[in-house]
Amino acid sequence: MRKGLIFACITCLSACSMTPTYVRPVVDMPASFKEASAMWQVVTEPEHFTSEDFWQSFHDPYLIELVQKVDAHNLQIAAALARYDTAVAYLNLSEAGLSPQVSAAGSTNRNQQSIDRPLRSATQPNLYPSTTLGVQASYEIDFWGRIRSQVKSSNNLAEATRHDIENVLLLLEAEVVNRYFDLRSYDSQLAIVQNNLLLYQKQVNIIQKRYQQGTVAGNDVYRVKELLENEHIKEKALQTKRAQLEHAIALLIAEPASSFSIPNGNIDAITIPKMAIDLSSRLLLRRPDIRSAEKRVEAGNELIGVAKAAYYPNFSLSGLFGFQNAGNDVLISTPTQFWSIGPNLFFMLFDGGARDAGLKQALAKNQESTAIYKNTVLTAIREIEDILADTKNREESLINIKQSVTYSNKSYLIALSRYNNGIATYLEVIEAALKKSQSELALCEYKAQLLNDHVLLLKGLGGYWQEGH
């Protein structure tokens, strides 16, 4: 009965924990985002959403290939995976404290003792051999939950690191998609400028003939040539920007920029997919950066328990068994056995305030992690509201720009007809051509920006999406 009571006491004590009960930090979450537009289909069942492959929704084979290369080869992801492996190794190191520690040792020595050794017998030799072989085991009884709290803290940190990988992956996927859309916008703008170059060159040829025939003034020749040269400047600038984007994408997929190229395309070939988006702010709690921040709060909470456990004594069991002789032939035998077993107690009586400092540090770290978590959530809400406001206004602007393109094309054709009929000067044609070109280029830019807003919103919502209807 006495042994049973002792075992029951040990079991109860080992179930103790000094760690405070974890409560998720409270953040004032709005019911929905105020800047949402009619573009998104609002749903109320986010559990049917997926956070994988949001970029598949654009149905662009080349884009899909690029993102897959980012996932497989990007060096930032490789570094994040290494950090995760480090965190898992630290977790395994913490878990080792829950198991007994067993070690084996052996030695064979030849010793000389001093002739003036106290209490030395006259019959003892000056020189003697000694051979020892033994096994030692120790086990710390986790009465106050110190080891278990350390393990839980390490596990939470490993989980936080795993969410960090998810966040890095999401950010890099969004980055390569955005850069790809910008590159396609430059492709379309280059096509417009190069088409203008052909058109303006034809006009240069026509006006030069008319000038030679004496039907137009010399100023008209210089104006159309100026227009042609300006388009060449635009072409070179767009080519430079496209090349730089191509180099940036090469870095993202871990390929040398010198040997990487993307074939030309068109921004108009990419359509904005219809998607159902859960615009309730609770979905933000699924973002990997927010989940990572919360796991760090949990880890800090467990470290408070570790710091509090330092105020209590440590209990451990240890045992030693082995054989020892004075160099005789037979080492492993009953007469040469030795053993020791029993409990150990360690209690710090005075440490100069080290434990108090450790607890204060753990509490401060936990407050820091809590503040970071709350700030991460509020920053996410602000990001989504910014993107929604931008998207809503850009949708309206895109409609205006499309109408502007239509009107500028008609204006250019009318101006050209008036000039050919001798009603207007070539200055009117130039002004109409410039406005037409500006409207067409702006349309390409706005189309890419709207696509990029779409990607940023999906990234801001943690990548969760669902096919719309």
Secondary structure, 3 states (H helix, E strand, C coil): CHHHHHHHHHHHHHCCCCCCCCCCCCCCCCCCCCCCCCCCEECCCHHHCECCCHHHHHCCHHHHHHHHHHHHHCHHHHHHHHHHHHHHHHHHHHHHHHCCEEEEEEEEEEEECCCCCCCCCCCCCCEEEEEEEEEEEEEEECCCCHHHHHHHHHHHHHHHHHHHHHHHHHHHHHHHHHHHHHHHHHHHHHHHHHHHHHHHHHHHHHHHHHHHHCCCCHHHHHHHHHHHHHHHHHHHHHHHHHHHHHHHHHHHCCCCHHHCCCCCCCHHHCCCCCEEECCCHHHHHHCHHHHHHHHHHHHHHHHHHHHHHCCCCEEEEEEEEEEEECCCCCCCCHHHEEEEEEEEEECCCCCCCHHHHHHHHHHHHHHHHHHHHHHHHHHHHHHHHHHHHHHHHHHHHHHHHHHHHHHHHHHHHHHHHHHHCCCCCHHHHHHHHHHHHHHHHHHHHHHHHHHHHHHHHHHHCCCCEEECC
